[in-house]
Amino acid sequence: MFESLSRISLFALYHLTLALGIALLPLTLVVRQFGVRLPVGRLVETVGTAYENAAATE
């Protein structure tokens, strides 16, 4: 049961980070012109990897 809850939570977190990345895209493009990089892509990738690992262990 705990594994199922964990997997569902990671799935929701993954989709939330995707939505956050899409919402922050205009801001990311503006601040990139000033040399600042937001680590949104790395965040999405990390959460996606965690979800894949949790789904593979079922």
PDB file as gemmi writes it, atoms N, CA and C in Angstrom:
CRYST1    1.000    1.000    1.000  90.00  90.00  90.00 P 1                      
ATOM      1  N   MET A   1       0.820  -1.191   0.000  1.00  0.00           N  
ATOM      2  CA  MET A   1       0.000   0.000   0.000  1.00  0.00           C  
ATOM      3  C   MET A   1       0.866   1.259   0.000  1.00  0.00           C  
ATOM      4  N   PHE A   2       1.948   1.240   0.798  1.00  0.00           N  
ATOM      5  CA  PHE A   2       2.825   2.408   0.851  1.00  0.00           C  
ATOM      6  C   PHE A   2       3.490   2.652  -0.504  1.00  0.00           C  
ATOM      7  N   GLU A   3       3.874   1.579  -1.198  1.00  0.00           N  
ATOM      8  CA  GLU A   3       4.501   1.730  -2.519  1.00  0.00           C  
ATOM      9  C   GLU A   3       3.527   2.346  -3.508  1.00  0.00           C  
ATOM     10  N   SER A   4       2.279   1.931  -3.436  1.00  0.00           N  
ATOM     11  CA  SER A   4       1.260   2.482  -4.322  1.00  0.00           C  
ATOM     12  C   SER A   4       1.053   3.971  -4.059  1.00  0.00           C  
ATOM     13  N   LEU A   5       0.967   4.342  -2.796  1.00  0.00           N  
ATOM     14  CA  LEU A   5       0.794   5.749  -2.428  1.00  0.00           C  
ATOM     15  C   LEU A   5       2.008   6.573  -2.852  1.00  0.00           C  
ATOM     16  N   SER A   6       3.169   6.024  -2.676  1.00  0.00           N  
ATOM     17  CA  SER A   6       4.394   6.703  -3.080  1.00  0.00           C  
ATOM     18  C   SER A   6       4.437   6.911  -4.591  1.00  0.00           C  
ATOM     19  N   ARG A   7       4.077   5.892  -5.334  1.00  0.00           N  
ATOM     20  CA  ARG A   7       4.081   5.968  -6.796  1.00  0.00           C  
ATOM     21  C   ARG A   7       3.068   7.003  -7.290  1.00  0.00           C  
ATOM     22  N   ILE A   8       1.884   7.015  -6.675  1.00  0.00           N  
ATOM     23  CA  ILE A   8       0.849   7.975  -7.062  1.00  0.00           C  
ATOM     24  C   ILE A   8       1.295   9.400  -6.727  1.00  0.00           C  
ATOM     25  N   SER A   9       1.928   9.570  -5.590  1.00  0.00           N  
ATOM     26  CA  SER A   9       2.424  10.897  -5.194  1.00  0.00           C  
ATOM     27  C   SER A   9       3.506  11.382  -6.154  1.00  0.00           C  
ATOM     28  N   LEU A  10       4.411  10.503  -6.532  1.00  0.00           N  
ATOM     29  CA  LEU A  10       5.458  10.878  -7.486  1.00  0.00           C  
ATOM     30  C   LEU A  10       4.872  11.203  -8.850  1.00  0.00           C  
ATOM     31  N   PHE A  11       3.840  10.471  -9.251  1.00  0.00           N  
ATOM     32  CA  PHE A  11       3.178  10.744 -10.525  1.00  0.00           C  
ATOM     33  C   PHE A  11       2.561  12.145 -10.507  1.00  0.00           C  
ATOM     34  N   ALA A  12       1.884  12.487  -9.410  1.00  0.00           N  
ATOM     35  CA  ALA A  12       1.278  13.811  -9.281  1.00  0.00           C  
ATOM     36  C   ALA A  12       2.351  14.895  -9.230  1.00  0.00           C  
ATOM     37  N   LEU A  13       3.429  14.652  -8.516  1.00  0.00           N  
ATOM     38  CA  LEU A  13       4.519  15.610  -8.431  1.00  0.00           C  
ATOM     39  C   LEU A  13       5.180  15.823  -9.792  1.00  0.00           C  
ATOM     40  N   TYR A  14       5.320  14.752 -10.556  1.00  0.00           N  
ATOM     41  CA  TYR A  14       5.905  14.857 -11.891  1.00  0.00           C  
ATOM     42  C   TYR A  14       5.053  15.751 -12.782  1.00  0.00           C  
ATOM     43  N   HIS A  15       3.750  15.546 -12.755  1.00  0.00           N  
ATOM     44  CA  HIS A  15       2.866  16.365 -13.588  1.00  0.00           C  
ATOM     45  C   HIS A  15       2.810  17.808 -13.089  1.00  0.00           C  
ATOM     46  N   LEU A  16       2.919  17.990 -11.801  1.00  0.00           N  
ATOM     47  CA  LEU A  16       2.956  19.346 -11.249  1.00  0.00           C  
ATOM     48  C   LEU A  16       4.223  20.072 -11.699  1.00  0.00           C  
ATOM     49  N   THR A  17       5.351  19.390 -11.719  1.00  0.00           N  
ATOM     50  CA  THR A  17       6.587  20.034 -12.165  1.00  0.00           C  
ATOM     51  C   THR A  17       6.545  20.318 -13.666  1.00  0.00           C  
ATOM     52  N   LEU A  18       5.893  19.452 -14.442  1.00  0.00           N  
ATOM     53  CA  LEU A  18       5.724  19.740 -15.866  1.00  0.00           C  
ATOM     54  C   LEU A  18       4.892  21.001 -16.065  1.00  0.00           C  
ATOM     55  N   ALA A  19       3.790  21.112 -15.329  1.00  0.00           N  
ATOM     56  CA  ALA A  19       2.941  22.298 -15.429  1.00  0.00           C  
ATOM     57  C   ALA A  19       3.709  23.546 -14.982  1.00  0.00           C  
ATOM     58  N   LEU A  20       4.493  23.426 -13.929  1.00  0.00           N  
ATOM     59  CA  LEU A  20       5.298  24.541 -13.455  1.00  0.00           C  
ATOM     60  C   LEU A  20       6.312  24.957 -14.516  1.00  0.00           C  
ATOM     61  N   GLY A  21       6.941  23.987 -15.154  1.00  0.00           N  
ATOM     62  CA  GLY A  21       7.903  24.292 -16.213  1.00  0.00           C  
ATOM     63  C   GLY A  21       7.259  25.005 -17.382  1.00  0.00           C  
ATOM     64  N   ILE A  22       6.068  24.587 -17.760  1.00  0.00           N  
ATOM     65  CA  ILE A  22       5.350  25.245 -18.855  1.00  0.00           C  
ATOM     66  C   ILE A  22       4.950  26.660 -18.450  1.00  0.00           C  
ATOM     67  N   ALA A  23       4.481  26.816 -17.218  1.00  0.00           N  
ATOM     68  CA  ALA A  23       4.063  28.137 -16.749  1.00  0.00           C  
ATOM     69  C   ALA A  23       5.246  29.098 -16.637  1.00  0.00           C  
ATOM     70  N   LEU A  24       6.416  28.586 -16.279  1.00  0.00           N  
ATOM     71  CA  LEU A  24       7.595  29.437 -16.112  1.00  0.00           C  
ATOM     72  C   LEU A  24       8.380  29.657 -17.401  1.00  0.00           C  
ATOM     73  N   LEU A  25       7.956  29.070 -18.492  1.00  0.00           N  
ATOM     74  CA  LEU A  25       8.696  29.187 -19.744  1.00  0.00           C  
ATOM     75  C   LEU A  25       8.906  30.640 -20.177  1.00  0.00           C  
ATOM     76  N   PRO A  26       7.885  31.497 -20.176  1.00  0.00           N  
ATOM     77  CA  PRO A  26       8.150  32.893 -20.572  1.00  0.00           C  
ATOM     78  C   PRO A  26       9.164  33.587 -19.653  1.00  0.00           C  
ATOM     79  N   LEU A  27       9.054  33.362 -18.356  1.00  0.00           N  
ATOM     80  CA  LEU A  27      10.004  33.952 -17.416  1.00  0.00           C  
ATOM     81  C   LEU A  27      11.408  33.412 -17.657  1.00  0.00           C  
ATOM     82  N   THR A  28      11.505  32.133 -17.928  1.00  0.00           N  
ATOM     83  CA  THR A  28      12.800  31.503 -18.187  1.00  0.00           C  
ATOM     84  C   THR A  28      13.469  32.110 -19.416  1.00  0.00           C  
ATOM     85  N   LEU A  29      12.687  32.363 -20.453  1.00  0.00           N  
ATOM     86  CA  LEU A  29      13.249  32.948 -21.666  1.00  0.00           C  
ATOM     87  C   LEU A  29      13.735  34.375 -21.435  1.00  0.00           C  
ATOM     88  N   VAL A  30      13.038  35.130 -20.591  1.00  0.00           N  
ATOM     89  CA  VAL A  30      13.448  36.503 -20.303  1.00  0.00           C  
ATOM     90  C   VAL A  30      14.720  36.524 -19.460  1.00  0.00           C  
ATOM     91  N   VAL A  31      14.755  35.754 -18.378  1.00  0.00           N  
ATOM     92  CA  VAL A  31      15.936  35.806 -17.508  1.00  0.00           C  
ATOM     93  C   VAL A  31      17.151  35.165 -18.157  1.00  0.00           C  
ATOM     94  N   ARG A  32      16.941  34.301 -19.121  1.00  0.00           N  
ATOM     95  CA  ARG A  32      18.076  33.698 -19.825  1.00  0.00           C  
ATOM     96  C   ARG A  32      18.858  34.748 -20.610  1.00  0.00           C  
ATOM     97  N   GLN A  33      18.163  35.808 -21.056  1.00  0.00           N  
ATOM     98  CA  GLN A  33      18.851  36.885 -21.772  1.00  0.00           C  
ATOM     99  C   GLN A  33      19.816  37.636 -20.863  1.00  0.00           C  
ATOM    100  N   PHE A  34      19.599  37.574 -19.564  1.00  0.00           N  
ATOM    101  CA  PHE A  34      20.482  38.218 -18.599  1.00  0.00           C  
ATOM    102  C   PHE A  34      21.539  37.255 -18.049  1.00  0.00           C  
ATOM    103  N   GLY A  35      21.567  36.044 -18.569  1.00  0.00           N  
ATOM    104  CA  GLY A  35      22.586  35.092 -18.164  1.00  0.00           C  
ATOM    105  C   GLY A  35      22.211  34.219 -16.982  1.00  0.00           C  
ATOM    106  N   VAL A  36      20.958  34.267 -16.555  1.00  0.00           N  
ATOM    107  CA  VAL A  36      20.508  33.467 -15.423  1.00  0.00           C  
ATOM    108  C   VAL A  36      19.737  32.267 -15.963  1.00  0.00           C  
ATOM    109  N   ARG A  37      20.065  31.097 -15.459  1.00  0.00           N  
ATOM    110  CA  ARG A  37      19.367  29.890 -15.908  1.00  0.00           C  
ATOM    111  C   ARG A  37      18.584  29.306 -14.746  1.00  0.00           C  
ATOM    112  N   LEU A  38      17.310  29.054 -14.967  1.00  0.00           N  
ATOM    113  CA  LEU A  38      16.471  28.423 -13.952  1.00  0.00           C  
ATOM    114  C   LEU A  38      16.547  26.910 -14.131  1.00  0.00           C  
ATOM    115  N   PRO A  39      16.723  26.149 -13.060  1.00  0.00           N  
ATOM    116  CA  PRO A  39      16.910  24.696 -13.172  1.00  0.00           C  
ATOM    117  C   PRO A  39      15.598  23.915 -13.264  1.00  0.00           C  
ATOM    118  N   VAL A  40      14.632  24.429 -14.014  1.00  0.00           N  
ATOM    119  CA  VAL A  40      13.332  23.762 -14.120  1.00  0.00           C  
ATOM    120  C   VAL A  40      13.472  22.442 -14.868  1.00  0.00           C  
ATOM    121  N   GLY A  41      14.254  22.418 -15.922  1.00  0.00           N  
ATOM    122  CA  GLY A  41      14.443  21.189 -16.696  1.00  0.00           C  
ATOM    123  C   GLY A  41      15.082  20.085 -15.874  1.00  0.00           C  
ATOM    124  N   ARG A  42      16.040  20.454 -15.066  1.00  0.00           N  
ATOM    125  CA  ARG A  42      16.701  19.480 -14.203  1.00  0.00           C  
ATOM    126  C   ARG A  42      15.731  18.949 -13.146  1.00  0.00           C  
ATOM    127  N   LEU A  43      14.861  19.829 -12.646  1.00  0.00           N  
ATOM    128  CA  LEU A  43      13.866  19.424 -11.658  1.00  0.00           C  
ATOM    129  C   LEU A  43      12.888  18.419 -12.253  1.00  0.00           C  
ATOM    130  N   VAL A  44      12.394  18.699 -13.451  1.00  0.00           N  
ATOM    131  CA  VAL A  44      11.465  17.787 -14.123  1.00  0.00           C  
ATOM    132  C   VAL A  44      12.141  16.449 -14.396  1.00  0.00           C  
ATOM    133  N   GLU A  45      13.382  16.492 -14.838  1.00  0.00           N  
ATOM    134  CA  GLU A  45      14.116  15.261 -15.132  1.00  0.00           C  
ATOM    135  C   GLU A  45      14.339  14.423 -13.879  1.00  0.00           C  
ATOM    136  N   THR A  46      14.681  15.067 -12.770  1.00  0.00           N  
ATOM    137  CA  THR A  46      14.916  14.354 -11.515  1.00  0.00           C  
ATOM    138  C   THR A  46      13.643  13.688 -11.004  1.00  0.00           C  
ATOM    139  N   VAL A  47      12.538  14.423 -11.029  1.00  0.00           N  
ATOM    140  CA  VAL A  47      11.277  13.860 -10.556  1.00  0.00           C  
ATOM    141  C   VAL A  47      10.802  12.752 -11.501  1.00  0.00           C  
ATOM    142  N   GLY A  48      11.009  12.935 -12.790  1.00  0.00           N  
ATOM    143  CA  GLY A  48      10.648  11.893 -13.753  1.00  0.00           C  
ATOM    144  C   GLY A  48      11.433  10.608 -13.539  1.00  0.00           C  
ATOM    145  N   THR A  49      12.712  10.736 -13.256  1.00  0.00           N  
ATOM    146  CA  THR A  49      13.539   9.569 -12.975  1.00  0.00           C  
ATOM    147  C   THR A  49      13.083   8.869 -11.697  1.00  0.00           C  
ATOM    148  N   ALA A  50      12.752   9.653 -10.682  1.00  0.00           N  
ATOM    149  CA  ALA A  50      12.265   9.064  -9.428  1.00  0.00           C  
ATOM    150  C   ALA A  50      10.960   8.306  -9.656  1.00  0.00           C  
ATOM    151  N   TYR A  51      10.069   8.866 -10.461  1.00  0.00           N  
ATOM    152  CA  TYR A  51       8.812   8.183 -10.762  1.00  0.00           C  
ATOM    153  C   TYR A  51       9.055   6.887 -11.534  1.00  0.00           C  
ATOM    154  N   GLU A  52       9.945   6.935 -12.521  1.00  0.00           N  
ATOM    155  CA  GLU A  52      10.254   5.735 -13.311  1.00  0.00           C  
ATOM    156  C   GLU A  52      10.845   4.646 -12.423  1.00  0.00           C  
ATOM    157  N   ASN A  53      11.720   5.020 -11.502  1.00  0.00           N  
ATOM    158  CA  ASN A  53      12.305   4.037 -10.595  1.00  0.00           C  
ATOM    159  C   ASN A  53      11.245   3.442  -9.676  1.00  0.00           C  
ATOM    160  N   ALA A  54      10.319   4.253  -9.211  1.00  0.00           N  
ATOM    161  CA  ALA A  54       9.247   3.753  -8.335  1.00  0.00           C  
ATOM    162  C   ALA A  54       8.302   2.848  -9.113  1.00  0.00           C  
ATOM    163  N   ALA A  55       8.023   3.176 -10.366  1.00  0.00           N  
ATOM    164  CA  ALA A  55       7.120   2.350 -11.170  1.00  0.00           C  
ATOM    165  C   ALA A  55       7.766   1.030 -11.549  1.00  0.00           C  
ATOM    166  N   ALA A  56       9.094   1.027 -11.691  1.00  0.00           N  
ATOM    167  CA  ALA A  56       9.791  -0.185 -12.094  1.00  0.00           C  
ATOM    168  C   ALA A  56       9.912  -1.195 -10.949  1.00  0.00           C  
ATOM    169  N   THR A  57       9.781  -0.749  -9.710  1.00  0.00           N  
ATOM    170  CA  THR A  57       9.944  -1.645  -8.573  1.00  0.00           C  
ATOM    171  C   THR A  57       8.654  -2.283  -8.105  1.00  0.00           C  
ATOM    172  N   GLU A  58       7.572  -2.089  -8.835  1.00  0.00           N  
ATOM    173  CA  GLU A  58       6.297  -2.674  -8.373  1.00  0.00           C  
ATOM    174  C   GLU A  58       6.212  -4.116  -8.588  1.00  0.00           C  
TER     175      GLU A  58                                                      
END                                                                             
